[in-house]
Amino acid sequence: MSTPQLVVHHDKELMAQAAAARLITKIVDAQTSRGSASVVLTGGRNGNGVLAALAAAPARDAIDWGRLDLWWGDERFLPEGDPERNVTQARKALLDSVPLAPERVHAMPASDGPYGADPDAAAAAYAAELARAAGPENHGPVPAFDVLMLGVGPDTHVASLFPELPAVRETERTVVGVHGAPKPPPTRITLTLPAIRAAREVWLLAAGEDKARAAAIALSGAGEIQAPAAGAYGRQRTLWLLDTAAAGQLPRSLYPPASA
């Protein structure tokens, strides 16, 4: 378990731009050292903001897009192409504008896909895809993602792991179906905490006053069942990227800047 590090930016735009620059560096470093890179994307306004900032960054051309694997932390179980799906929003923000290898874009199954309206079967299939991508060096059923990004919800949820619901209690499976989520749509697919914790680095994104209480709770010793964001951490690094509004309720003792 890595100790959380915090970086606080003036506003959400600067946070998105800085996160995009940081992500480019991490991807290029991974590709240089290991030949390829693996990143888990998140949806929501902050996740999509990072992707849009990456699309606009001149340094994006430093990435070898053909040697990048993209995964998702969660997905809304809706038909393919639905504008509310995270992958649809990611394509609009970034993916359609860069030369990715299609076979390395690992979208979660849609509700009109081969598993029909069964999110549990779709989750099991995604877990199997992750397991196939994991090498012996990963020592587990998922790849050692270089960076796994998560948006933090006002209720402290990350991915589609909501407080007190069964998915946040999962300790064995890497991907599960979510039924009755308190945020629409109610049916989803999500990585579990064991899968999230396989990442080398976990980045938690929070911007806006509506995220301030959630950040304070998650960073003040709350339990992961009650505050899922508190249970999201990377093997080598856990990085909270916030704007000043989202950091507004944090104790000053938590403010030391993270090293670059």
Disulfide bonds with the S-S distance in Angstrom:
none
